[in-house]
Amino acid sequence: MTAALVLSVVAGAVLAQAGLLPPGLVAASGEITRWALYLLLLWIGYDIGRDRAALRRLFTADRYALLVPAGTVLGTLAGGWCAAWVTGLGLRESLAVAAGFG
């Protein structure tokens, strides 16, 4: 599975660098990617909704269940702030990159 993912990314990079993709596909790549992500999120929601036990666990989690996601968010923002200071990027740009929007 991991090899297929890596191979897909490498193949895409090679195709892009070689200019072998049709211009229409290249122009629509952002839109295609967005809809592919929507479809993946739909499948994740479907899978969670299909498993009643997982759905029940999701809604009955104790108050400590949010500590890991909250810590992840705070750590990401702190890392972005530190990266802005170290690299000289603007704070907004650095936080956007750290949050995965860059």
Secondary structure, DSSP 4 states (H G I P E B T S, - for coil): -HHHHHHHHHHHHHHHHHT-S-HHHHHTHHHHHHHHHHHHHHHHHHHHHH-HHHHHHHHS--GGGGHHHHHHHHHHHHHHHHHHHHH---HHHHHHHHTT--
